[in-house]
């Protein structure tokens, strides 16, 4: 009997920093409803992700997937760049 692996956890977000080597900071926005008051709130989380070829620029929409721990704070890697930033 073969067991199938679960799909890796993935998120999408916007690159807010690319100043480190092979690392980008991705801001993931999620919408939650307040448990008592019912107000819809927008919550942001900043996640460090591994970018092997330094292809991401600030403002890019990227998809990230969970990976093994690469450093103390880096546990995600960039799987693909969804949209590039608009330059004028």
C-alpha positions as CSV (number, residue, x, y, z in Angstrom):
1,X,0.0,0.0,0.0
2,X,1.5,3.3,-1.0
3,X,0.9,6.5,0.9
4,X,0.5,9.8,-0.8
5,X,2.2,12.9,0.5
6,X,0.1,16.0,1.3
7,X,0.6,19.0,-0.9
8,X,3.1,21.6,0.6
9,X,1.6,24.6,2.2
10,X,1.6,27.6,-0.1
11,X,0.8,31.3,0.2
12,X,0.8,34.3,-2.1
13,X,2.1,37.8,-1.2
14,X,3.9,40.9,-2.2
15,X,7.7,41.4,-2.0
16,X,8.5,44.3,0.4
17,X,12.2,43.9,0.7
18,X,15.0,42.2,-1.4
19,X,18.1,43.8,0.2
20,X,19.4,40.4,1.5
21,X,21.3,37.9,-0.6
22,X,19.1,35.1,-1.8
23,X,16.3,36.2,0.6
24,X,13.2,38.3,0.1
25,X,10.6,39.5,2.7
26,X,7.1,38.7,1.5
27,X,4.0,40.4,3.1
28,X,1.0,38.0,3.2
29,X,-2.3,39.7,3.8
30,X,-5.2,37.6,5.2
31,X,-8.8,38.8,5.9
32,X,-10.3,37.7,9.2
33,X,-13.5,38.5,11.0
34,X,-13.2,39.8,14.6
35,X,-14.6,37.1,16.9
36,X,-16.7,39.4,19.2
37,X,-17.5,42.5,17.1
38,X,-17.7,40.9,13.6
39,X,-15.7,43.6,11.9
40,X,-13.7,42.4,8.9
41,X,-10.0,43.1,9.5
42,X,-7.0,42.8,7.3
43,X,-4.0,41.2,9.0
44,X,-0.5,41.3,7.6
45,X,2.4,38.8,8.2
46,X,6.0,39.3,7.0
47,X,7.7,36.1,6.0
48,X,11.3,35.6,4.9
49,X,11.6,33.4,1.8
50,X,14.5,31.9,-0.1
51,X,15.1,33.3,-3.6
52,X,17.9,31.3,-5.1
53,X,18.5,33.4,-8.2
54,X,17.6,36.9,-6.8
55,X,14.9,37.3,-9.4
56,X,12.3,39.1,-7.2
57,X,12.0,42.8,-7.1
58,X,10.1,45.0,-4.6
59,X,6.4,45.0,-5.6
60,X,6.3,41.6,-7.3
61,X,3.4,39.2,-6.5
62,X,5.0,35.8,-5.6
63,X,3.9,32.4,-4.6
64,X,5.8,30.8,-1.7
65,X,5.8,27.2,-0.4
66,X,6.8,25.9,3.0
67,X,10.3,24.2,3.0
68,X,12.7,22.7,5.5
69,X,14.3,25.3,7.8
70,X,17.0,27.1,5.8
71,X,18.1,29.4,8.7
72,X,16.8,30.6,12.0
73,X,14.0,32.6,10.5
74,X,13.8,31.4,6.9
75,X,11.4,28.4,6.3
76,X,9.8,29.3,3.0
77,X,11.0,29.4,-0.6
78,X,9.8,31.3,-3.6
79,X,8.1,28.9,-6.0
80,X,7.2,31.4,-8.8
81,X,6.8,35.1,-9.6
82,X,3.1,35.6,-10.4
83,X,3.3,39.2,-11.6
84,X,6.2,41.6,-12.0
85,X,6.0,45.1,-10.6
86,X,4.8,47.9,-12.9
87,X,7.6,50.3,-13.7
88,X,6.8,53.7,-15.3
